Structures are given as structure tokens and as C-alpha cells.
Amino acid sequence: MHVFSRCVAFCGKTHTLIGAPGNPGVNLRTFETIFNFAEQEAVDSGVRTEVSMSMLEVYNEQLHDLLDTTIKTVDAFNPDAVRTLEIRTSRSGAVYVDGLTEYGVKNVDEVSTLLSLGGKKRQTGHGSDQTPADHNARSHLLISVKIQRTSP
């Protein structure tokens, strides 16, 4: 499943996807649905479900791992502060980001914690001549979810 949100700056994309305290956005509601379904499926048929996630920012054509705990902040203007990630293709033809951090998550609270951690590392505009709209035009967030199911 892919959810794309594209609109002009300040139209409500972040609020729709991330939400606000007491009013979760599409991201957390989607994870809640996944966990509820997995729990019910485990009860009904014994299927075991493992969920993991990663969080990536594309900023000025550079890939930033927002869940890498070895990096406190991501600064595209300081190359020493950023671990360069590259897009690769596996032998089977699958596309992936080499070295991207992935965390197993068991509930919405864990997801929320990781979204908060990654959100704090997102790029902010640099320089007095850069407006928030300039930043939005160059910053794109990708949250990847991997769901692995095992039958009994």
C-alpha cells in the first residue's frame, strides 16, 4: 500500500498524515488497523504477524535515514553529519535503500515514538532567504512498512 500526499505548502498534508495529540492522522490509524487485524487473525487462525518500519527523508536529492540513532540531527549542509544512503536493486529485482534502519514494532505506541524520533530529525530551512515553502518543495518523507506473516 502507498499513500501519497501532494499539495501546495500549508494545505494540511502534515496534519492529515501525522495528526495532532488526541487526533491521530492517517499514519497512526493505518498502523492501528494493521495491528488490530494481526491480533484478530492470530486468534482466529494462529497466523503470526511481524511488522517493521523505516523512515526516510529525501532532501535536495539526498537520502537521510531518520531512524538512525547514531546521528543526532540530519544536516544536508554538513556532509560529515550525514551518512550517505543509496538506492539499490537486488538480484531478484527488488528496489531497496542500502543501510536503511528498520525497527520491529509491536503496537501503535512504538510506532508513535519512532515517528516522533524521525520527525525531529527532518530538515528545516537554512538561511534567512529560505521560506518554509522552499523547504517543503525539497523535502519528501517516506515511511516504509514491512509486514511478514507466518502460518502455523
C-alpha positions as CSV (number, residue, x, y, z in Angstrom):
1,M,0.0,0.0,0.0
2,H,1.2,3.5,-0.8
3,V,-0.2,6.8,0.5
4,F,0.9,9.9,-1.4
5,S,0.1,13.4,-0.2
6,R,0.9,16.2,-2.6
7,C,-0.4,19.7,-2.4
8,V,0.8,23.3,-2.1
9,A,2.6,24.3,1.1
10,F,0.5,24.8,4.2
11,C,-2.6,23.0,2.9
12,G,-2.7,20.4,5.7
13,K,-0.7,17.4,4.5
14,T,1.2,17.0,7.8
15,H,-1.9,17.3,9.9
16,T,-3.7,14.7,7.7
17,L,-0.9,12.2,7.8
18,I,0.6,12.8,11.3
19,G,-2.4,14.3,13.1
20,A,-2.3,16.0,16.5
21,P,-2.4,14.9,20.1
22,G,-5.7,13.1,20.7
23,N,-6.4,13.1,17.0
24,P,-4.1,10.7,15.2
25,G,-3.5,11.1,11.5
26,V,-3.7,8.6,8.7
27,N,-0.3,7.1,9.5
28,L,-1.1,6.0,13.1
29,R,-4.7,5.0,12.1
30,T,-3.2,2.7,9.4
31,F,-0.8,1.1,11.9
32,E,-3.7,0.6,14.4
33,T,-5.7,-1.2,11.7
34,I,-2.7,-3.4,10.8
35,F,-2.2,-4.4,14.5
36,N,-5.9,-5.0,15.1
37,F,-6.1,-7.2,12.0
38,A,-3.0,-9.1,13.0
39,E,-4.3,-9.7,16.5
40,Q,-7.6,-10.9,15.3
41,E,-6.0,-13.2,12.7
42,A,-3.7,-14.7,15.4
43,V,-6.8,-15.5,17.5
44,D,-8.9,-16.9,14.5
45,S,-6.3,-18.9,12.6
46,G,-2.9,-18.7,14.5
47,V,-1.2,-16.6,11.9
48,R,1.8,-14.8,13.3
49,T,2.4,-11.3,12.0
50,E,5.6,-9.2,12.4
51,V,5.6,-5.5,11.5
52,S,8.6,-3.4,10.9
53,M,9.1,0.2,9.7
54,S,11.7,2.6,8.4
55,M,11.6,6.4,7.9
56,L,13.5,8.1,5.1
57,E,13.7,11.8,4.0
58,V,14.6,12.8,0.5
59,Y,16.0,16.3,0.8
60,N,17.8,18.0,-2.1
61,E,18.1,14.6,-3.8
62,Q,19.9,13.1,-0.8
63,L,18.6,10.2,1.2
64,H,18.5,10.6,5.0
65,D,17.8,7.8,7.5
66,L,15.6,9.5,10.1
67,L,15.7,6.5,12.5
68,D,19.5,6.1,12.6
69,T,20.3,6.6,16.3
70,T,24.0,7.2,15.6
71,I,23.1,10.6,14.1
72,K,21.5,13.1,16.4
73,T,20.4,15.5,13.7
74,V,20.4,15.4,9.9
75,D,22.1,18.4,8.3
76,A,22.3,18.3,4.5
77,F,24.6,21.3,4.6
78,N,27.2,19.5,6.7
79,P,28.3,16.3,4.9
80,D,30.1,15.0,7.9
81,A,26.8,14.8,9.8
82,V,25.0,12.7,7.2
83,R,25.5,9.0,6.3
84,T,25.0,8.7,2.6
85,L,22.4,6.1,1.6
86,E,22.0,4.7,-1.9
87,I,19.1,3.1,-3.7
88,R,20.0,-0.4,-5.0
89,T,18.3,-3.2,-6.8
90,S,18.6,-6.8,-5.5
91,R,19.3,-9.8,-7.7
92,S,15.5,-10.6,-7.7
93,G,14.8,-7.0,-8.9
94,A,13.5,-5.6,-5.7
95,V,14.4,-1.9,-5.1
96,Y,15.7,-1.0,-1.6
97,V,17.8,1.6,0.3
98,D,21.1,0.1,1.3
99,G,21.8,0.5,5.0
100,L,18.4,2.0,6.0
101,T,17.5,1.4,9.6
102,E,14.4,-0.8,10.2
103,Y,12.7,-1.3,13.5
104,G,10.3,-4.1,14.5
105,V,7.1,-2.5,16.0
106,K,4.5,-4.3,18.1
107,N,2.0,-1.6,18.8
108,V,0.9,2.0,17.9
109,D,2.8,3.5,20.8
110,E,6.1,2.1,19.5
111,V,5.2,3.5,16.0
112,S,4.3,6.9,17.5
113,T,7.7,7.0,19.3
114,L,9.6,6.3,16.1
115,L,7.6,8.8,14.1
116,S,8.4,11.4,16.7
117,L,12.1,10.5,16.7
118,G,12.3,10.7,13.0
119,G,10.2,13.8,12.7
120,K,12.7,15.7,15.0
121,K,15.5,14.9,12.5
122,R,13.7,16.2,9.4
123,Q,15.4,19.1,7.6
124,T,14.4,22.6,8.4
125,G,15.1,25.5,6.1
126,H,18.6,27.0,6.2
127,G,19.4,30.7,5.7
128,S,17.2,33.8,6.0
129,D,16.3,33.7,2.3
130,Q,14.7,30.3,2.5
131,T,11.0,30.2,3.3
132,P,9.0,27.2,4.7
133,A,7.6,26.7,1.2
134,D,11.1,26.4,-0.2
135,H,11.8,23.6,2.4
136,N,8.6,21.8,1.6
137,A,9.4,21.7,-2.1
138,R,12.7,19.9,-1.4
139,S,11.7,17.7,1.5
140,H,9.8,14.4,1.0
141,L,9.1,11.9,3.7
142,L,8.8,8.1,3.1
143,I,7.6,5.8,5.8
144,S,8.0,2.1,4.8
145,V,6.1,-0.7,6.4
146,K,7.1,-4.4,6.1
147,I,4.5,-7.0,7.1
148,Q,5.6,-10.6,7.4
149,R,3.0,-13.3,8.1
150,T,3.7,-16.9,9.2
151,S,1.1,-19.6,9.1
152,P,1.1,-22.2,11.9
